[in-house]
Amino acid sequence: MSSKPTPKPGPKGIPAPKPKVVAEPAAELPEAVAVEAGSERAVALKLRELVGRVVEVTGGKKKGVKEIVEATLTALGDALAKGEELNLPGVGKVRVAKSVDREGRSMMTLKVRGTGTPKAKEPKEALADAEEAV
């Protein structure tokens, strides 16, 4: 018998890709996301760029990653349309502040609370020293 664990299959039976470890500091923002102090509008992140970034980080195939990203965004949009509040690590709490339907289009104004940066957990102190343990 083999003790080697088998990878869990992803969508449509495709094995899930192993994520790559990124050694870049998280403080640096990509150029497409950076906003200058004097500019009026931020640069928008498009689906193609988002899929490319996810492919780069996970090492998965572009077609599979695109399907997963689109399904995720659809699920998030459906949840917001139902009035649910999202609590996403890295983003924060997101809720719909205002929703307007015009000319066959639906527009939502979202409110994001918090920076979404996870708090560093401090190590817990031991109740007793290792020498005192029985």
Disulfide bonds with the S-S distance in Angstrom:
none
